[in-house]
Amino acid sequence: MTYDADIKVVGDLAKDWQVSEDALTWTFTLNNGIKFSDGTPVTAKDVVFTYQMLKDDGEAFDLSFVTQMDAPDEHTVKFTLDAPRSTFISQLTEVPIVPAASYGPDYSKNPIGSGPYKVAQYTKDEQLILEANEHYATKPTFKKLTFLLQEEDAALAAARAGKVDVAYAPSSLADQKIDGMTAQAYKSVDVRGIAMPSQPAGNTGKLKGEEVEVGNDVTSDLAIRQALSVGLNRQKLVDIALGGFGKPAFSSAEGLPFDGGISFKDGDTDRAKTILAEAGWTDSDGDGIVEKDGKPASFTGSSELSVG
């Protein structure tokens, strides 16, 4: 599966799919004649092999909810889930299929894929060169793509020198002017937000397998988080912090069937103050910062900053 230009899930290797009435069984039918970049056919067994490997690994990709994977024939793949999951099909866009017959410890040295491009050359931390996969069903627009693996500042320097055709820049550098190039914002389901601890101080959690201290006595109060959500002016954040390259977001992902902007007014500071007051946060000493149980409503945040 893959996404089209409108960020809708569409078939790639699969030509169609069905979901059972109980939403537990997903059945996919592969296109005829699809091949890996080495010319060998892509079969349902390769699909099952790829996802079973990820399920067994359990780290890179969560498939714990998949109870069974089957390949009844060369062109049919069945997934059985332990409960209905509407996001399952979108997860299938994230995994490229690898050949069961040639996958092994040295696979990364000579990768074989099923997409529109094949790896022609890879130099660690320097560059990746892709060439069109002649066995792919349709011919890609570009015959060859060279990706320079650079930091953002170095990528912009290469763009200024005319060494690259496209360069990624974070929103903080979107106002940079480069002769012959135009800044473009691209559609994405990604959302940039402010993450705040919802547990009181003194709790522990896991970060990359290590136990770390988590929690904050201010942001763990629901009223604080609600007040920030309705009180922040998202459009001003987009205009100032992102240089206008973005749009207000009201949830963790774009395209969900509801719009937070309908349920509350963005940048409603009066409502934010009411929420805080009703929860017991008051400015008792007149310093402009509300307190509750002797704790001021202040906390420290952190963010990555790029300077161009």
C-alpha positions as CSV (number, residue, x, y, z in Angstrom):
1,M,0.0,0.0,0.0
2,T,1.0,3.6,-0.5
3,Y,-0.3,7.2,-0.3
4,D,-1.4,9.2,-3.3
5,A,-0.9,12.9,-3.8
6,D,-4.0,13.6,-1.7
7,I,-2.6,11.4,1.2
8,K,-5.1,8.7,0.6
9,V,-4.2,5.1,1.0
10,V,-4.1,3.3,-2.4
11,G,-2.9,0.1,-3.7
12,D,0.8,-0.3,-4.8
13,L,1.7,-4.0,-5.0
14,A,-1.9,-4.8,-4.1
15,K,-4.7,-4.2,-6.7
16,D,-7.6,-4.6,-4.3
17,W,-8.5,-5.6,-0.8
18,Q,-11.5,-6.6,1.3
19,V,-12.3,-6.5,5.0
20,S,-14.5,-9.1,6.7
21,E,-17.8,-8.1,8.3
22,D,-16.3,-8.4,11.8
23,A,-13.3,-6.2,10.6
24,L,-10.9,-8.9,11.8
25,T,-9.7,-10.3,8.5
26,W,-8.0,-8.2,5.8
27,T,-7.5,-9.9,2.4
28,F,-5.2,-8.4,-0.2
29,T,-4.9,-9.5,-3.8
30,L,-1.5,-8.7,-5.4
31,N,-1.1,-7.4,-9.0
32,N,0.0,-9.9,-11.6
33,G,3.6,-9.8,-12.9
34,I,5.1,-7.6,-10.1
35,K,8.8,-8.1,-9.6
36,F,11.7,-7.3,-7.3
37,S,14.5,-5.1,-8.6
38,D,16.5,-8.3,-9.5
39,G,13.7,-9.5,-11.7
40,T,12.4,-12.3,-9.4
41,P,8.6,-12.3,-8.8
42,V,7.0,-10.8,-5.7
43,T,4.7,-13.3,-4.2
44,A,2.3,-13.4,-1.2
45,K,4.9,-15.5,0.6
46,D,7.4,-12.6,0.4
47,V,4.7,-10.3,1.9
48,V,4.0,-12.7,4.8
49,F,7.8,-13.2,5.3
50,T,8.4,-9.5,5.6
51,Y,5.6,-8.8,8.1
52,Q,6.3,-12.0,10.1
53,M,9.9,-10.9,10.5
54,L,8.8,-7.5,11.8
55,K,6.2,-9.1,14.2
56,D,8.9,-11.5,15.6
57,D,11.3,-8.6,16.1
58,G,8.7,-6.6,17.9
59,E,10.9,-3.4,18.1
60,A,10.8,-1.6,14.8
61,F,7.1,-2.1,14.0
62,D,4.2,-3.1,16.3
63,L,2.3,-6.0,14.9
64,S,1.4,-7.5,18.2
65,F,-2.3,-7.2,17.3
66,V,-1.9,-9.5,14.3
67,T,-2.8,-13.0,15.3
68,Q,-2.2,-14.7,11.9
69,M,-0.7,-14.1,8.5
70,D,-1.4,-16.4,5.6
71,A,-0.6,-16.8,1.9
72,P,-3.3,-19.1,0.5
73,D,-1.8,-18.7,-3.0
74,E,0.9,-16.6,-4.8
75,H,-1.3,-13.5,-5.1
76,T,-3.4,-13.6,-1.9
77,V,-2.4,-12.3,1.6
78,K,-4.6,-12.6,4.6
79,F,-4.1,-10.8,8.0
80,T,-6.2,-11.7,11.0
81,L,-6.4,-9.2,13.8
82,D,-7.3,-9.7,17.5
83,A,-9.7,-6.7,17.3
84,P,-10.9,-4.2,14.7
85,R,-8.3,-1.6,13.9
86,S,-9.1,1.2,11.4
87,T,-5.5,2.3,11.3
88,F,-4.1,-1.0,10.2
89,I,-4.2,-0.3,6.4
90,S,-2.2,2.9,6.9
91,Q,0.5,0.9,8.7
92,L,0.9,-1.2,5.6
93,T,2.2,1.9,3.7
94,E,5.3,2.0,6.0
95,V,6.9,-1.3,5.1
96,P,8.7,-2.2,1.8
97,I,8.4,-5.9,0.9
98,V,11.7,-7.8,0.9
99,P,12.4,-11.2,-0.9
100,A,12.3,-14.2,1.4
101,A,14.8,-16.1,-0.8
102,S,17.6,-13.5,-0.6
103,Y,17.1,-11.7,2.7
104,G,19.9,-12.3,5.2
105,P,22.8,-10.8,7.2
106,D,24.4,-9.1,4.1
107,Y,21.1,-7.8,2.7
108,S,22.0,-4.2,3.4
109,K,25.1,-4.5,1.2
110,N,23.0,-5.4,-1.8
111,P,19.4,-4.6,-1.1
112,I,16.6,-5.9,-3.4
113,G,13.4,-4.0,-3.3
114,S,9.9,-4.0,-4.9
115,G,9.5,-0.2,-5.4
116,P,10.1,2.1,-8.4
117,Y,13.8,2.5,-7.6
118,K,16.8,0.3,-6.8
119,V,19.9,1.1,-4.9
120,A,22.8,1.8,-7.3
121,Q,25.3,3.1,-4.7
122,Y,25.3,3.8,-0.9
123,T,28.2,5.5,1.0
124,K,27.5,5.7,4.7
125,D,26.9,9.2,6.0
126,E,27.6,10.6,2.6
127,Q,25.2,9.8,-0.2
128,L,22.6,7.4,-1.6
129,I,22.1,6.9,-5.4
130,L,18.9,5.4,-6.7
131,E,18.2,4.3,-10.3
132,A,14.9,3.4,-11.9
133,N,13.8,-0.2,-11.3
134,E,13.3,-1.5,-14.8
135,H,11.1,-4.2,-13.4
136,Y,8.6,-1.9,-11.8
137,A,5.1,-1.7,-13.3
138,T,5.4,2.0,-14.2
139,K,8.4,4.1,-15.2
140,P,9.2,6.8,-12.6
141,T,9.6,10.4,-13.6
142,F,13.4,10.5,-12.8
143,K,15.8,7.9,-14.1
144,K,18.3,8.6,-11.3
145,L,18.2,10.3,-7.9
146,T,21.1,11.2,-5.7
147,F,20.5,12.0,-2.0
148,L,23.3,13.8,-0.2
149,L,23.2,12.8,3.5
150,Q,23.9,16.2,5.1
151,E,22.9,18.3,8.0
152,E,20.3,21.0,7.3
153,D,22.8,23.9,7.3
154,A,25.1,22.0,4.9
155,A,22.2,21.2,2.7
156,L,21.3,24.9,2.4
157,A,24.9,25.7,1.7
158,A,24.9,23.2,-1.2
159,A,21.7,24.8,-2.5
160,R,23.2,28.2,-2.5
161,A,26.2,26.8,-4.4
162,G,23.9,25.3,-7.0
163,K,25.0,21.8,-6.2
164,V,21.5,20.4,-5.5
165,D,18.1,20.7,-7.1
166,V,16.1,20.2,-3.9
167,A,17.1,20.8,-0.3
168,Y,15.1,20.2,2.9
169,A,15.0,23.1,5.3
170,P,13.2,23.3,8.7
171,S,10.5,25.9,9.1
172,S,13.0,28.0,11.1
173,L,15.1,28.5,7.9
174,A,12.2,28.8,5.5
175,D,12.8,32.5,5.1
176,Q,16.3,32.0,3.6
177,K,16.5,33.4,0.1
178,I,18.4,31.3,-2.5
179,D,18.7,32.4,-6.1
180,G,16.8,30.2,-8.5
181,M,15.0,28.3,-5.7
182,T,11.6,28.8,-4.1
183,A,10.5,27.6,-0.7
184,Q,7.7,25.2,-0.8
185,A,5.5,23.7,2.0
186,Y,4.5,20.1,1.4
187,K,1.5,18.2,2.5
188,S,2.1,15.9,5.4
189,V,0.2,14.0,8.1
190,D,2.9,15.0,10.6
191,V,2.0,17.5,13.2
192,R,4.3,19.6,15.4
193,G,3.0,20.1,18.9
194,I,3.9,20.8,22.5
195,A,4.2,17.7,24.6
196,M,3.6,18.1,28.3
197,P,3.8,15.5,31.1
198,S,0.4,14.4,32.2
199,Q,1.7,12.7,35.4
200,P,2.8,14.4,38.6
201,A,6.5,14.6,39.4
202,G,8.2,11.5,40.9
203,N,6.9,9.0,38.3
204,T,9.2,6.9,36.1
205,G,9.0,5.8,32.5
206,K,11.0,4.2,29.7
207,L,13.1,6.1,27.1
208,K,15.0,4.0,24.6
209,G,14.8,1.1,27.1
210,E,16.2,3.1,30.0
211,E,14.2,4.0,33.1
212,V,13.9,7.8,33.4
213,E,12.2,10.2,35.8
214,V,9.0,11.7,34.3
215,G,6.2,14.0,35.5
216,N,5.5,17.6,36.3
217,D,3.2,18.9,39.1
218,V,2.0,21.8,36.9
219,T,1.3,20.2,33.5
220,S,-0.2,17.1,35.2
221,D,-3.2,19.3,36.1
222,L,-5.8,18.9,33.3
223,A,-6.9,22.5,33.5
224,I,-3.4,23.7,32.6
225,R,-3.3,21.6,29.5
226,Q,-6.9,22.6,28.5
227,A,-6.2,26.3,29.1
228,L,-3.1,26.2,26.9
229,S,-5.0,24.4,24.2
230,V,-7.7,27.0,23.9
231,G,-5.6,30.0,24.8
232,L,-2.7,29.6,22.3
233,N,-3.1,31.4,19.0
234,R,-2.1,28.7,16.6
235,Q,-2.1,30.9,13.6
236,K,0.3,33.3,15.2
237,L,2.6,30.4,16.1
238,V,2.6,29.4,12.4
239,D,3.3,32.9,11.2
240,I,6.1,33.7,13.7
241,A,7.7,30.3,14.7
242,L,7.2,28.6,11.3
243,G,7.6,31.6,9.0
244,G,4.1,31.0,7.7
245,F,5.0,27.5,6.4
246,G,2.3,25.5,8.0
247,K,-1.3,25.6,9.3
248,P,-3.0,25.4,12.7
249,A,-3.5,21.8,14.0
250,F,-5.9,20.6,16.6
251,S,-4.9,16.9,16.9
252,S,-1.9,14.6,16.7
253,A,-2.6,13.9,13.0
254,E,-4.1,15.7,10.0
255,G,-7.1,14.4,8.1
256,L,-9.1,13.0,11.0
257,P,-12.9,13.2,10.7
258,F,-13.3,16.0,13.2
259,D,-12.0,19.5,13.4
260,G,-11.0,20.9,16.7
261,G,-11.4,24.4,15.4
262,I,-15.2,23.9,15.4
263,S,-15.4,22.9,19.0
264,F,-13.5,25.9,20.4
265,K,-12.2,29.3,19.3
266,D,-8.5,29.4,18.8
267,G,-6.6,31.9,21.0
268,D,-9.5,32.3,23.4
269,T,-7.6,33.7,26.4
270,D,-10.8,34.6,28.3
271,R,-11.9,31.0,28.3
272,A,-8.4,29.9,29.2
273,K,-8.5,32.1,32.3
274,T,-12.0,30.8,33.2
275,I,-10.8,27.2,33.0
276,L,-7.8,28.0,35.3
277,A,-10.0,29.9,37.8
278,E,-12.5,27.1,38.0
279,A,-9.7,24.6,38.7
280,G,-8.4,26.7,41.6
281,W,-5.5,28.5,39.8
282,T,-5.5,32.2,41.0
283,D,-3.0,35.1,40.9
284,S,-3.0,35.7,44.7
285,D,0.1,37.9,44.8
286,G,-0.6,40.0,41.6
287,D,2.6,39.0,39.8
288,G,0.7,37.9,36.7
289,I,1.3,34.2,37.3
290,V,-1.5,32.0,38.7
291,E,-0.8,29.6,41.5
292,K,-2.4,26.6,43.1
293,D,-1.5,25.0,46.4
294,G,1.6,27.2,46.5
295,K,2.9,26.2,43.1
296,P,3.1,28.8,40.3
297,A,1.8,27.8,36.8
298,S,5.3,27.9,35.3
299,F,7.4,25.2,33.7
300,T,10.5,24.9,31.4
301,G,10.2,23.7,27.8
302,S,12.9,22.8,25.3
303,S,13.1,22.9,21.5
304,E,15.6,22.3,18.8
305,L,16.9,25.4,17.1
306,S,18.6,25.7,13.8
307,V,20.5,28.9,12.9
308,G,21.2,29.8,9.3
